[in-house]
Amino acid sequence: MRTLLGRTAEQERLSALVAGITESGGALVIRGAAGIGKSALAAEAATQARAAGAKVLSVTGSESEQNFPYAGLHQLLHPVRKGIDALPGSQREALRIALCLADGDIPDLYLVGMAALNLLSDTGTPLLLLAEDAHWLDQASADVLAFVARRLDSEPIVLLATVRDGVPSQLDTELPSLHLEPLTDDVASTLLDEVAPTLDPSVRKRLLSEAAGNPLALAELPATIQADSLLKATLPLNTRLERAFGARISTLPADTRMCLLVAALNDRGSLSEMFEAASAALGGAPVGAETLTPAAEAGLIEAALGGAGANVAGANVAGRGIAGQGEPGQGSSGQGGAWLAVGGRLAFRHPLMRSAIVQAATAAEHRAAHRALADALQKDPERQVWHLAAAATTADEGIAGVLVEAAERARYRGGVGAAIAGLEEAARLSESGELRADRLLRAADLGVEAGRSDLVERLLAEASREELSFQHRARATWIRSSFDDGLVDDTAGPIELAKLARSVFEDGDLDLAMRILWGAGMRCFWAEPGPEARQHLLDVADSLPLDEHDPRLIAILAYVAPIERGKAVAAGLMELAGQTGGDPEVERFLGSAALQIGAFELAARFSASAAAGLRAQGRLGLLARALAVHACSATRLGNLDVALPAAEEAARLAKETHQIFMYGFALSAQAEIAALRGLYAEAANLIAEAEQVALAAGARPILATVQLARGLSALGEGRHADAFADLHRVFDLTEPSYQLALRCYLIADLTEAAIRCGQEDAARKIIQRLEKDAQQTGSPSLHIGLRYARAALASDDDAEKLFLAALAGDLTGWPLERGRLHLAFGEWLRRHRRAAESRVHLRAARETFDALGLIPWSERARSELRAAGETSPRRTPDAREQLTPHELSIAQLAAEGLTNREIGQRLYLSHRTVSTHLHRIFPKLGITSRADLPAVLRNSPG
């Protein structure tokens, strides 16, 4: 193959990827300039895959299909669609809805992704997924393919995508890539000599220079060498090639050019649609396969045969006509042959040929072609409306209204990108400035959901050119400040948002007012706005006509005033516990509220329930948030069996869903867990990464948790002065790690560090301030911490009764704090020569810390016991020390009796991947089957 000249290294990399396809999978993006040889390499990989016994499923992105959600996925999965019926219920329905095979509630994109992964995994054969021109895939399909690609390590599936330089692609940003460079001078010279051996030397030299090592240019430009201007002009190579193809087009008959224009503007390669529309555009003149023969002879098109979505490559008919070129079984009649085959499709030999055809046509020809396509698509209104819009030259509210409806349907199916495009086009055709602004703002709102800040800014700028109503201005302000929990936006602070929320409510929109107030409340978590701003928010929240048990109100109060309103929040949470009706969105709000006031038991309960519901719905973005709350709560309760996998999954999903600050928060939770377990090097690495995320934006919860992890590591390593300095920063208003709520939960750690480095007086001053806070809130964590601090900092005369009082408090569900109290009291008793009494408490501490997997703490208890005259049995390493958090999560679910497929549904993995993990887990734990897992994991505290 000529276009593979000089591509030895690239071929070897592809061969290595494809060679192992029967055992394991992977993904690779081939990126390069137009015509650089991406398709040739992909075709070579497909040949090798078929030779290895793999099945090839392919999809080709089309610029005109970007507005149709899941169009690309439909094309890719069409050959294996029969397997959809065998998928688990929720996945089956999600995929059927996404592919327009059924109606139903909007499917979450990640649930569709999970369904696609299992459908592919269940084919029972190795697969090569080939996505050509992936930069032109609709956003929903690209997101699903990226989701699938991240989970192919244990699958006999390889994803290969081609992406053009200069065009952004979701796949290219997340997957390994191979960039194709221009051919070397020697290889380019060899290729040109093969294509055009009789070129004049001077022309040959200029052409080699202009082609710059691009194989397509070397192959195609010699055919148009008569167009002298192409070599004389100083043009980008893509433009030069388009002009070269345009020169061929200009010589074609008018009816052939119209056929090609209709095909270029159509979002599918259907020949029947093309012939019908081209005939209409030509005033009813008959159009048949013979009309395309000149285009085939000019090397512009080729046939693609097979049913819709089958993507079976047909014969390359360039330069030898069309008739009689049907593939076996397709029907070769001699009257158009391949073009008349059932399901026959037209394909341009290169995307630049398509764009050259479009550029060569006049505006009037464009409109005629679009009108004709609209007439031909009477039975497909979803596609028809886009051609009607393209043919419109003036505002048309009728078409605009249909576009809005199409946008709503696209969003309903999970196609946020398509919905944005529909609303934008509807705005262009709107007959009033008010409607235009409204549609642009709705598109911008969806842009926030899609995480497209650049798009949102452009849409808001367009909307601002209209005369905006108050409601529109309020929405614009809210939208502009909605990214990244408001951390990187300086458009509107909490006071401005509070005023805006009040005005919006007074204007009659309570729901928007609550959304704005919730966003402002979140800013009080991530940043420190000061007491004035917090009071503004409270005043507005109090003025809204909301039930005191409204979950949104409870969450807002918890974020804005975790101390002053702590008792009200706690009362509301207790009232709502068990009454949430299973709504995971509500439970997520309540879990966050409970975390803010230190009610970790409630936070763990609500967030666990929320995570289960969000997991079932496939809402991975919100699931990451619920898991982060669950991990933090479980860590502070000492339940590392839960916290370890929850924090790992929260970080993984937050990164996957592009929530950078939630990713940092989950990392800081992992750092805290590592420090508690004595994995100080691991903790240091996690701290560094989390801090890098948080510092620039001043994300206080991350920085506060980072300081806690640092302090715990320093305590464990005996660096008590460092520990005190690290922890003290969280209590210092001038420090970026100060956080109003989280500082209340570090009291015991700060107290211990202070005692061990002679900073008792400094600790007492902090405790004194917190005692005042405790009078306003019923926070369990704050009161438990204060009881510990009072006892640990007390005089010898008062310490014993205060330790006993602390131990007598309700510590049900708080094993870490109970163990900490036993250890501190045991140490105090031993220092006061009451060894026999101390052993009771030290033994309880050792057993607690052993069960919790807190190795440094249990070793400390053992050391104290030895000093008190008692030896301890050697600790037996448990599963937490032998498995990664991800493996621990799988092992726990398997121990509960879940099948591989059920575990895969829970963790968004294929069942094959789960099986691979289990086969790695068993040897680590010294067992041979999943039946042994419950006994091995039984020593966890649950």
JOQUIJO-V838232 format. One record per backbone hydrogen bond with DSSP energy under -0.5 kcal/mol. CO is the residue of the C=O (numbers start at 0). NH is the residue of the N-H. If there is no record, write none. Layout:
BEGIN
{{CO;NH} {CO;NH}}
END
This chain:
BEGIN
{{0;3} {1;4} {3;6} {6;10} {7;11} {8;12} {9;13} {10;14} {11;15} {12;16} {13;17} {14;18} {15;19} {17;20} {19;22} {19;23} {25;158} {27;29} {27;160} {28;30} {28;177} {29;162} {30;179} {31;164} {32;35} {34;215} {36;40} {37;41} {38;42} {39;43} {40;44} {41;45} {42;46} {43;47} {44;48} {45;49} {46;50} {47;51} {48;53} {49;52} {54;56} {54;127} {56;129} {58;60} {58;131} {61;64} {62;65} {64;67} {66;68} {67;70} {69;73} {70;74} {71;75} {72;76} {73;77} {76;79} {77;80} {79;82} {80;83} {81;84} {82;85} {83;86} {87;91} {88;92} {89;93} {90;94} {91;95} {92;96} {93;97} {94;98} {95;100} {95;101} {96;99} {107;110} {107;111} {108;112} {109;113} {110;114} {111;115} {112;116} {113;117} {114;118} {115;119} {116;120} {117;121} {119;122} {120;123} {125;54} {126;128} {126;157} {127;56} {127;129} {128;130} {128;159} {129;58} {129;131} {130;133} {130;161} {131;60} {132;135} {133;136} {135;61} {137;141} {138;142} {139;143} {140;144} {141;145} {142;146} {143;147} {144;148} {145;149} {147;150} {148;151} {151;24} {151;154} {154;156} {155;126} {156;25} {157;128} {157;159} {158;27} {159;130} {160;29} {161;133} {162;31} {163;166} {165;167} {168;172} {169;173} {170;173} {170;174} {175;28} {177;30} {177;179} {178;180} {183;187} {184;188} {185;189} {186;190} {187;191} {188;192} {189;193} {190;194} {191;195} {195;198} {199;203} {200;204} {201;205} {202;206} {203;207} {204;208} {205;209} {206;210} {207;211} {210;213} {212;182} {212;214} {213;217} {214;218} {215;219} {216;220} {219;222} {220;223} {221;224} {223;226} {225;227} {226;229} {226;230} {227;230} {227;231} {228;232} {232;234} {235;239} {236;240} {237;241} {238;242} {239;243} {240;244} {241;245} {242;246} {243;247} {244;248} {245;249} {246;250} {247;250} {248;251} {252;256} {253;257} {254;258} {255;259} {256;260} {257;261} {258;262} {259;263} {260;264} {261;265} {268;345} {269;273} {270;274} {271;275} {272;276} {273;277} {274;278} {275;279} {276;280} {277;281} {278;283} {278;284} {279;282} {281;284} {287;290} {288;291} {289;292} {291;295} {292;296} {293;297} {294;299} {294;300} {295;298} {295;318} {299;348} {301;346} {302;313} {303;344} {304;311} {306;309} {306;310} {310;312} {311;304} {314;302} {314;316} {316;319} {321;324} {321;337} {326;329} {329;341} {330;332} {335;338} {336;339} {337;340} {340;343} {341;305} {343;270} {344;303} {346;301} {349;352} {349;353} {350;354} {351;355} {352;356} {353;357} {354;358} {355;359} {356;360} {357;360} {361;365} {362;366} {363;367} {364;368} {365;369} {366;370} {367;371} {368;372} {369;373} {370;374} {371;375} {372;376} {373;376} {374;377} {376;379} {379;382} {379;383} {380;384} {382;385} {382;386} {383;387} {384;388} {385;389} {386;390} {387;391} {388;391} {395;399} {396;400} {397;401} {398;402} {399;403} {400;404} {401;405} {402;406} {403;407} {404;408} {405;409} {406;410} {407;411} {408;412} {409;414} {410;413} {413;415} {414;418} {415;419} {416;420} {417;421} {418;422} {419;423} {420;424} {421;425} {422;426} {423;427} {424;428} {426;429} {428;395} {431;435} {432;436} {433;437} {434;438} {435;439} {436;440} {437;441} {438;442} {439;443} {440;444} {441;445} {442;446} {443;447} {444;448} {445;449} {446;450} {446;451} {447;450} {450;452} {451;455} {452;456} {453;457} {454;458} {455;459} {456;460} {457;461} {458;462} {459;463} {461;464} {462;465} {465;467} {468;472} {469;473} {470;474} {471;475} {472;476} {473;477} {474;478} {475;479} {476;480} {478;481} {481;484} {482;485} {483;486} {485;488} {492;496} {493;497} {494;498} {495;499} {496;500} {497;501} {498;502} {499;503} {500;504} {501;505} {502;506} {503;508} {504;507} {507;509} {508;512} {509;513} {510;514} {511;515} {512;516} {513;517} {514;518} {515;519} {516;520} {517;521} {518;522} {519;523} {520;523} {520;524} {521;524} {521;525} {522;526} {525;699} {526;528} {529;533} {530;534} {531;535} {532;536} {533;537} {534;538} {535;539} {536;540} {537;541} {538;542} {539;543} {540;543} {543;545} {546;549} {549;553} {550;554} {551;555} {552;556} {553;557} {554;558} {555;559} {556;560} {560;564} {562;565} {564;568} {565;569} {566;570} {567;571} {568;572} {569;573} {570;574} {571;575} {572;576} {575;578} {579;582} {581;583} {582;586} {583;587} {584;588} {585;589} {586;590} {587;591} {588;592} {589;593} {590;594} {591;595} {592;596} {593;598} {594;597} {597;599} {597;780} {598;602} {599;603} {600;604} {601;605} {602;606} {603;607} {604;608} {605;609} {606;610} {607;611} {608;612} {609;613} {610;614} {611;615} {612;616} {613;617} {613;618} {614;617} {616;107} {617;109} {617;619} {618;622} {619;623} {620;624} {621;625} {622;626} {623;627} {624;628} {625;629} {626;630} {627;631} {628;632} {629;633} {630;634} {631;635} {632;636} {633;637} {633;638} {634;637} {636;815} {637;639} {638;641} {638;642} {639;643} {640;644} {641;645} {642;646} {643;647} {644;648} {645;649} {646;650} {647;651} {648;652} {649;653} {650;654} {651;655} {652;656} {653;658} {654;657} {657;659} {658;662} {659;663} {660;664} {661;665} {662;666} {663;667} {664;668} {665;669} {666;670} {667;671} {668;672} {669;673} {670;674} {671;675} {672;676} {673;678} {674;677} {677;679} {678;682} {679;683} {680;684} {681;685} {682;686} {683;687} {684;688} {685;689} {686;690} {687;691} {688;692} {689;693} {690;694} {691;695} {693;697} {693;698} {694;697} {697;699} {698;701} {698;702} {699;703} {700;704} {701;705} {702;706} {703;707} {704;708} {705;709} {706;710} {707;711} {708;712} {709;713} {710;714} {711;715} {712;716} {713;718} {714;717} {717;719} {718;722} {719;723} {720;724} {721;725} {722;726} {723;727} {724;728} {726;729} {727;730} {728;731} {729;738} {730;732} {731;734} {734;737} {738;742} {740;743} {741;744} {742;745} {745;749} {746;750} {747;751} {748;752} {749;753} {750;754} {751;755} {752;756} {753;756} {753;758} {754;757} {758;762} {759;763} {760;764} {761;765} {762;766} {763;767} {764;768} {765;769} {766;770} {767;771} {768;772} {769;773} {770;774} {771;774} {772;775} {772;776} {775;566} {778;782} {779;783} {780;784} {781;785} {782;786} {783;787} {784;788} {785;789} {786;790} {787;791} {788;792} {790;793} {794;797} {794;798} {795;799} {797;801} {798;802} {799;803} {800;804} {801;805} {802;806} {803;807} {804;808} {805;808} {808;810} {810;813} {813;817} {814;818} {815;819} {816;820} {817;821} {818;822} {819;823} {820;824} {821;825} {822;826} {823;827} {824;828} {825;829} {826;830} {827;831} {828;833} {829;832} {833;837} {834;838} {835;839} {836;839} {836;840} {837;841} {838;842} {839;843} {840;844} {841;845} {842;846} {843;847} {844;848} {845;849} {846;850} {847;851} {848;852} {848;853} {849;852} {850;940} {852;854} {853;857} {854;858} {855;859} {856;860} {857;861} {858;862} {859;863} {860;864} {861;865} {862;866} {863;867} {864;869} {865;868} {874;876} {877;880} {877;881} {878;881} {878;882} {883;887} {884;888} {885;889} {886;890} {887;891} {888;892} {889;893} {890;894} {891;895} {892;897} {893;896} {898;902} {899;903} {900;904} {901;905} {902;906} {903;907} {903;908} {909;913} {910;914} {911;915} {912;916} {913;917} {914;918} {915;919} {916;919} {916;920} {917;921} {918;922} {919;923} {920;924} {921;925} {921;926} {922;925} {928;931} {929;932} {931;935} {932;936} {933;937} {934;937} {936;939}}
END
